[in-house]
């Protein structure tokens, strides 16, 4: 059976579990080796018939991991970067001076901060809007001038939902491209390229790797075009490629992606339901809840789950929220998300002045532990914080 026939027959989950059938050609090991060489032999005629010249722009282990990521996103190609920020900012830096960009008011704080402080140095004009509001996005897009609309859905840390298909149509009608940060949804639940997006980004540090031991980013594209070539040139020139060992660890994580993400998302859904009725919780932000304002859109574009992330707003304000985080025993007080362990964080104090994050909010990244243990730990911490 050919590789093409296997790809048509087997699911993305199966292909990821097998790393698309990668086998060590020398030993026949079912785990492919790590290729760490930084330079490669020329042929006698001075050519590189292997396709490899130097380690900064290319690497075989990186290529193998990119192939799995492209398959998962139903993309024409994928590109690995040294971090999620390196991946995301490359999309913006590939634009031309004077280009207008529309991005979310609430989004990953580091990228929001970069857009507000450094994007102007590249000559970009950035406009932040509530991307869960279709009409607000429509008004912000300027035909012929807007070159990129950037979404994050669900958006960190309020978990609002943007309608990818509707906004893709608006962006394309105006001559703009649509980029989507799908870090939280993961390709298990949402594949933005199939909904009309041009490019999708992940902080692969999070759920794609899933073990809190790799910093990485990825872009996947609907088509290899001039814009994709500019991004590839930026990665090469800035030396932003992911290292081979990190790519190997990421590939290892991708093999269990489906199992991990679904287990963590079931925990998040259960916690969201229980915490919605908790006496010390003022609100639960989770798109899987029927009363969430983005629930209907999320149900259309998220297949089989609503992610492992939720936030709670604690009664009693900032002091009670901080005390709750201080009182947990099983949950880990740490930045990041998407690992097998559950994390809790008071986001406003992390983001600092100018954050759109409420001071009474705790961000929760559900892991794969027993949900009864996770709830019991939060319950006792909330009770202690309220005396």
N, C-alpha and C positions, 0 to 999 in steps of 0.2 A: 504494500500500500504506500503511495507517495505521501510526502508531507502535506501537499495540498488536500488530498483526500482525507487524511487524518484530521486536518483542521476543519474540514466541512462536517465531519462526522462527530467530533468530540466537542464538548462544551468548553467554554473559557475556563471554568473552574478546574476541569480535568487537565487542560493544557497547562495552566499555571502550576498545578500540583506536580506535573512532570517537567517543569521548566521548558515546555514545548519539545520535550524529547531530547534535550541536550545530553550527550554522552561523551565521555573522554575518549577520543579516537585511539589513544595509545593503550590505555589500560582497560577500556570498556567500562569504567566506573560510571555509576548512575548520577554522580555529582561531577559536574564539569570542573576542571582545574582553574585556579586563579592565574591569570596571565599578568605578570608584573614587569615584563621587559619595557624599557623606556626607549630603546632604539632597535632598529631592524636592518638586516643585511640587504644590501643592494644586489641585484643580479649582475652578471658579467657585462651586460649591455647598459648598466647604470640605471635600470628601472627597478621598480618595487612591485613585482608580480604578486606578492602576498597582499597588497593593498594597505600595508602598514608602513609608515615612515618614522613616526616619532610618537612618544606617549602623551604629549600635551593635547593634540587634537583627537586622538582615537585610541581605543583599547578593545581587545577581543572580549574580555569579561564584561565591559561596559556595553558592547554591542549585543551580547547575549541577553543581558538584563533589559536593555531597551526593546528588544524584540518581544519579550514577554509583556512589557508595559504597553507597547503599541497594540498587541493582540487584545489585551484587556480593555483598552479604550476604543477599539475598532478604529484605529488611527492608521494613516499611511506611514507615519514614522514617529519615533519618540527620541528624546534627547535628555541625557542625564547631566545634572549639574552638581556642584559641590554643596549646595544648600537650596532650600526652597526660595530664599531671598535672591540667590544668584539666578535661579530660573525665572522668577517673576520679573525682576528688574531688567533682565535681558529682553523681555518682550517690549518693555517701554523704551529701552535704550535703542532698540532697532527702528524706532519711529524717527521721523525727520523733525528738525527744529520748527516750531510753529504749529505742530499738530495738536489738535484738541482731543483730550481724553476724558471720558466719563467713567467714574468709579464710585463705589459705594461709600456712603457716609460711615457705616459701620462695617468694618472688615478687619482682617489680621493687622494688628497694631503696627508691627514693624514696617509692613508695606505701606500702610496709610501714612506713617510718619515719613517714609522715604518720598512718597509722592508729594507731601506737603512741604518738604524741606529741600530735596535734592533734584526733583524732576525739572524744576525751573532752570537748573544749571544745564540741562540738556535741551532747553528751549521749548519744553512741553507746557501746554496750558491744560491744567487739570481742574475738572469740576466734579465735586462730590455731591451725590444725590442719594435719596432713599430708593435703592434699586428694587425694593419690594413693591414700589408704587409705579405701575406701568406708565401712567400719565406724566409723572415726574421725569422718568427716563426719556419719554418721547419729547418733552419740552427741552431737555438738556442737549439732545443730539442735534447738531447743526449739519445739515446735508452739505457734503463737499469739504467740510472743515474737520468734522469729527472723524478721526481715523481709527480709534479703538474705543470700544465699550468693554469695561472690565467688570465682571460679576464675581461675587463669592457667595455660594449657596450650598448648604445653610451657612449664614455669615457669623463669624466669630466676634463676640461671645453671646450675642442676643438670638442667634439662630433664626433670623428672618429668612424668607425664601424669595428668590427672584425667578420669574418665569423665563426659562432659558429660550424656549422656542419662540415666544412672542417677541422677546428682546432681540433675538437673532434676526428675525424678519425686519424689525425696525432698523437695526444697525446696517444690514445689507442694503436696504432700500436707500439709505443715506450715504452709501459708499464706504461704510466703516466695517472693521472686523470685530468679531466678538471673542473675547478671552474669558475663560471661566476658571476660577480657583475652586476645584472640586475636592480639596483635601479631606474635608469632613465626610462628604457623601461617599467617596471612593468609587472606583468603577464597579464595585459589587452592587451599588444601589443606583448610580447615575452615570451615564456616559454622555457628556455634553455634546460631543461631536455628532452623535446620532440625532441630537435635537437641534442642530444647526450651528453650533459654535464652530469657530475656526481653529481655536487652540485651547487646550486644557492644561492646567498647571496643578501639580501636587507638591506640597512639602512632604517628600517621601520619608522624611524623618519620622513621620507620624504613623498612621495605620498601615501604609504600604509596607514599611519595614516591620513595625509592630513590636519591637523588642527594646526600644529606647537605647540603642547602641550604635546608631548610624545617623549622621547628618547628611541629608541628600535632598535634591529637588529634581523634578522631571517636568518636561513639556511634551505634549503629544499634539500632533497636527492633523487636520483633515486632509491636507495636501502639501506636498513639498513644492513650495513656490518661492518667489523672490524674497518675501518676508521671512520665510523659514531659513533661507540661505543666509540672510543678514544675521539672524539669531545664531546660526552655526558659526559664522565668522566671529561674532562677539565672543562666543564660548572659547573658541580657539585662541583669539588674541588676548583675552583676559585670563586665560589659563584656568577656566572655571569648570573643567570636566571633573567628574567624580573619580576618586581613586579606585583601582581595581579591587582592593580588599573590601572597601565599602560597597562596591557594586556586587561583589560576591555575597556579602551579608544581606544586602537588599534583596537579591534574588532568592536567598534562603527564606526570607520573610514572605515574599510573594507567594511561595508555594503553599502557605497556610492562610493566605489573605482571606479567602471566602469564609473559612471556618471561624477565624478570629473575629472578623467584623460582624458576622451574623450573631455570634455568641454575645459579644459586647453590646450590640444594638438591642438584643432581647433584654439584657440587663438594664440598659438605659430606658427602654420603654416601660418596664416594670417599675423602676424607680420613679419615673416621671408620673406615673399613675398614682403611686402611693404618696409621693410628696405633695401632689396636688391637693390632698386632703389632710395634710399635716398642720397641726395647730400653730406651729412656729414658722411656717413657710407662707409668705404673702403671695408668691406667684412662681409658677414653673414655666420655663421657656423651653419648649420641645415641639418640633413640627409634627410629631406623631400624635399629639393630643388633638382631639377634634375641635377644641375651641381655639387652637392656635390660628392666628389670622392667615398664615400661609399654608395651612393644612391641605386644602384642596389642590393647590398647585403642587405641593410636595408629593401628594398621593399620585399625581399624574406623571411626575418625572423621576420619582424615586421608586425603584422596583423592589419590593420585598422587605423594606425597612426604612427607618428614618434616621439612622446613624447612631453612634455611640456617645454623642455629646448632648448635654443639656445644661441649663443654668437654673439656679434657684435664687429668688430674692427673699432674704431672711427678714422676718418681722423683728423690729427693734433697731433697724438701720445698720450702719457700718460697724459699730462696736459689736453687735450681736453676730454679724457675718464673720468678722475676724475671729471672734471667740469660738464660733462653730468650727472654723478651719483649724483653730489651735487645739480643739478637743477631740479630733478624730484619732483613731488608733490604727485602723486598717488602711484607710485612704491615705495616700501620700501627698503632703503639701509640696507641690512641685509644678513648675512650668512644663508645657508641652501637653501632648494628648496622643491617643491612638495606640498606646502600648498595652500589653497584656495586664498590667497593673493599673488600678484605678487611681486617678489624680484629682486633687481638689485645689482650687486657687482663688484668692481674692484678687480679681483682675484689675480693679480700679487702682489699687496701690502699686501694681506692676506697671500699668500703662502711664500713670502719672497725670500731670496737668493737661487739660484738653481732651481727656478721654471721654467718649460718649457712653462709657460703661457706668451704670448706676453703682453707687458706693455700697449698696446692700446686696450686691450680686456675688454669688460664688459660682465659678465655672467647674463643672464636673465632667471628667472623662471616664466613662465606665469601662472597666476592664473585663476580664473573663472569670473573675472570682464567683463564688456562690452569691447570688443576689440577696439571699437572706442575711448573710454576713455584712454585705455592703449597706443594706438598709438599716440593720441594727446599729452599725457604727455611726451612721449619720443621725439616727434617731437619738442615740445617747448624747452625741455632741451638741445637737440642737437643744436638747433638754438642759444640759449643763450650761449652755450659753445664756439660757433664759432663767437660770436660777431655780 
